[in-house]
Amino acid sequence: MKSEQKINMVAIVDDHPMMREGLAQLVRSQPGYDCCWTAGDVSQAMQCIESERPDLLMADMTLPGRNGLELIKDALTIAPGLPILVISMHEENLYAQRVLKAGGKGYIMKDAPRSLLLEAINTVSGGKIWVSPEISALIIQAFSGKPAKETVDGIHRLTDREF
C-alpha cells in the first residue's frame, strides 16, 4: 500500500497581483506543495489565517496599511509556530534580523535565483531558519562575541515602528 505524501499548504501575501500569482504558480509546480490562498494586504491575510491555517506563510515586507513585521507578529498570535518566509525587495542586511526577531523563519530577496527561493521554501517549511550566507555570517559573528559593524546612521537602534 502506497503512503500518501503530505502536501504543504502555502499562503502568499503580496500587494502585487503578478507577484502573488507567480509565487503561487511556483509553489504549485513543486512536488509536496500547494497554494491554499493569496492575499494582498495584512487585513485580508489575517482573515484567511483565521479561517484556513497554512503550513507556510510567504509574505512581502512592504504591504499597504501595515508592514510585514506587523503581519509576522499578528499572524503568530493567531497561529503560534507558523513558519513565515519573507520575500522582499528591501536590503537583506537591514531587514533579515528584524524579521527573525519578530518570529519569522526566513528572509530572501526578490531578486534571488529560483533555486535559492526553492531552498528557502523547503528549509523554512521543514522547521529551520533560512537566510543568505552573508546574513548567516553576520549573525554568527554577533553570537561569537565579536562586535558587529554598526551603521553610521544608527538605523539598527530604531524600533520596528520607527524603522
N, C-alpha and C positions, 0 to 999 in steps of 0.2 A: 504494500500500500504506500503510495507516494504522499509524503507530508507536504502540507501547504506552506509556502513561503510567506512570511509576514510581509504585508505591504505597509511601508511607512507613509503615512498621510502627511503631506506637506502643505502648509498655508503660506501665502505670499502677500506681503503688504508693501506696496509701492504706489506712489501717486501718478506714475506714468503708465497708461494702459499698455503701450507697446512693451515696456519692460516687464510688467506683470505677465502678459501673455507669453513673452519669450521665455521667462523663467519657468512658467507653468509647463510649457512645451518641453523644455529641457528636462524638468523633473519627470514628466510622464514618459519620456524616452528612456529612462533608466530602469533596469530591472529592480523590482522591490520597492518602487516609489510611485506615488500618485499625488496629484494636487487635489486637495479637498475643497479649497476655496481661495479666492483672492479678494483683497480689499484695497481701497485707495487712500484710506486715512485711518487714524488711530481709533476714532469712534466706531467706525464700521468694523474694524478688526476686533475690537473688544466685544462687540455684539456676536461676531462669528465665533470667537474663542469660547464664549459662554454657551453657545448652542452646539458647536461641534469642535471639540478639542483636538488639535492636530498633534502629530508625533514630533514635528519640527516646524518652527516658525522662521521664515526668512523675511527680513524686513529692511527697508531703506532707512537711512538715518534722518533724512530731511523729508518730513511729511507735513501736509497742511494742518495748521492748528496746533498740533503737539509734535514733538520730535521723537526720534527713535529711542532715545534714552528713557523718555517718559513711557513710551509703549512697552519697553522691556520691564520696567518697574510695575506698571499696571497689569501686564499680562501675567507676571509671576505672582501677583497677589491672587489672581483667579486660578491660575494653573501652576502651582509651585513645581519646580523641577522641569518645566517645559524648556527644551533645548531651543535656543534662539541664535540664529546666524544673521549678522548684519552684513548687508551688501550695499556698499556706498561709494560715491564718487569722492567723498571727503578724505583728506590725507590721513592715512592709517596711523601715523605717529602721533596725531592729535586726538584721535577718537578711539582707537582699539582698546587702550587701557581703561577708558571711561566705560566702554561697553562691557568689558569683563567685570569691572567694579559694580556695575548696575545689575549684573546677573546674566548677561549674555554669554554664550559659549564660543562665539567666533566672530571674526571680522575679516571681510575680504573686500578689496577694491573692485569696482565695477569694470575696470579695465584689465582685470586678471584674465589669464587664459582659461578656456573652458575646462581644461584638465585640472587646474587648481580649484576652480569652483566646485567641480565634482568631488575632489578630495576633501574640500571643506564641508560639503554637504554630508558625505559619508562619515567624516570624523565627528562632526557635531551630532548627527543623528545617532551615532554609536556611543554617545555619552562623554566624549572627550572634547577638549578645547582645541580650536584651530585659529592660529594667527600666522602671519607670514614669518619666515625665518628671521627677518630683520627685527620684527617686534618681539619675537620669542627671545632673541639675544638680549634685547633691552630689558625685558622682564627678568631674565636670569641674572643679568648684571645687577639689577636693583636688589634682588634677593641674595646676591653673593656678598653684599656688604660694600660694594663699590658704589660710590655716589653716581647717579645718572647725570648726564649733562642737563643742566637747567636751561630752559629757553630764556633769552634775554627779556622777552616781553611779559613773562610771568603768567602765561596762559594756563599752565598746569596748576596754578594756585586757585583758579576760578572754580566756583561750584558749578554743577551741571546747568543750573538755571542761568547763572551769569554767562557761562560759556555759550 
